[in-house]
Amino acid sequence: MENQEFTSPSSTLSLVNGKAIPVLGFGTWQTPDGDTAISAVLQAFKCGYRHIDTAAIYGNESSIGVALQRGMNELGLKREELFVTSKLWNAMRGYEKTKQAFFKTLQDLKLDYLDLYLIHWPANSRQYPNFAEINLSTWKAFEELYKDGYIKAIGVSNFLEKHLSALVESEIPPMVNQIEFHPGFRQEQVCSYCRKHQILIEAWGPLGTGRMLDNPNLKAIAANYQKSVAQLCIRWCLQNGTVPLPKSVNAERIRANTEIFDFTISAQDMQTINEMAYCGGSGHDPDQVGF
Ligand code: A2P
């Protein structure tokens, strides 16, 4: 994939329905609710992020809602330049509960529409013999909310091919799959399935939730570009055609994680990183997790 056209966090890619999505998102998993979340998101806006990723289960949607309002009122951002994603938690699967959960999220975020809403984890075959049916009934609510204009794009997270295969036959197939993706965990199988079905991949945990930062191979490669391992990982995600969602609550690191548009990882280094053996994964197999 060519990345020359990407010059800043607000550069965009197009989803299959034409909706523009900024190529770098700001992750907020494990960002504490309250002042920490508010100041992290405001700092992200000041550094050029326009794409904020949260979820009901993160417990910080209300604070992120405050930051979105402040971003618009104090920093002059317009709603239409922001891209806000949230996710339906597992306890709320199914048609009726999905709608309830969605409107609670919308209220907490103090918005009248979401840019992207994702099913956070698939109902899986370990827990539910009828997992495909459950995911489809959740998806029906997603499709309706999309058609009603409450959500500009709909997708899933942590879905493997076996979970996606029922949904891709729907009237409105998923447009995004947000999965764990970082050096040492490239999830080739699900990625190639998504590409075949025009589903954009978002990378959660692009730094391996911090586990990749001490990797000696990555340190050596990053040094050649005078970049940090974090910057190398984020750039590597981008050059692999994914939308990385690095999380930080530290003002300097929030800024540093945007400084990835002034270098290109060579084809040879991309290959070296792509071929790294498995390492740094969370260990959460979406078809086996018990939550
Ligand atoms: P902090 O929030 O204190 O900066 P991931 O995005 O893969 O989930 O990784 C997030 C983890 O990596 C958090 O622990 C975060 O801590 C840390 N982190 C984020 N950016 C950087 C960076 N540029 N350098 C070092 N650590 C970072």
Residues whose N, C-alpha, C, O or C-beta is under 5 A from the ligand:
A	BS01	A2P	G205 P206 L207 G208 T209 G210 A230 L245 P246 K247 S248 V249 N250 R253 A256
